[in-house]
Amino acid sequence: MIDYHKSAEIFNHLMNGRVINREVMGSHGAFENNHLFSEIMDHREDYSHQYKMSGFHLVENVDYFYIIKGQEFDIAKTQIAMKAYFLLTILSKYATSNNISISKLWSADGGISQAELVKIEELRDTKEILERCNLDDSLFKNIKVIMVDRDIAYIHPVSQNIVLANAGRQFFEDIKNDFEFHNQQEQDELKT
């Protein structure tokens, strides 16, 4: 049976543009199962129907949920989503340029520190990307507003590092899958 208190919490969460991840950052800095994610998983059909009746589409991933207005998935590429992609690209570029494992970005005892964010922000490429994306504030503030406030990333309660949530991690899976797809296409073309 649907838990109506959780349902109201889910509604408020999703209608405010936030993602519901499989795991959340707990108060001691470890990932914990998200009771809201479990509630949706246990009643997916009901929740999907509820949002569909309101003109939204509940987008389901293995590790997170969010809503978009209407039924077209292209709508999911909103200006905010694109800004989040740019910020994630900046973080991944820093990690790969400094021989840091990408998995550090979503590890509860990893993430990107405040000091590293200052270094990243001072890079010429970063400044250019932020300017072109109309991201006028500091890198940290942009990450906070665009990613942390939407549960794409968390601020670790102890270290204060930025740690990617399940939704943030999916960005890297998408890039990897796109790369593999295009690489396979190129190999297939060479064979013909």
Secondary structure, DSSP 8 states (H G I E B T S, - for coil): ---HHHHHHHHHHHHTT--EESEEE-TTSSEEE-HHHHHHHHTHHHHHHHHHHTTEEEEE-SSEEEEEESS-GGGGS-HHHHHHHHHHHHHHHHHHHTT--GGGGG-TT-SB-HHHHHHHHHSHHHHHHHHHTT--S-HHHHHIIIIITTTSEEE-TTT--EEE-HHHHHHHHHHHHHHHHHHHHHHHHHH-
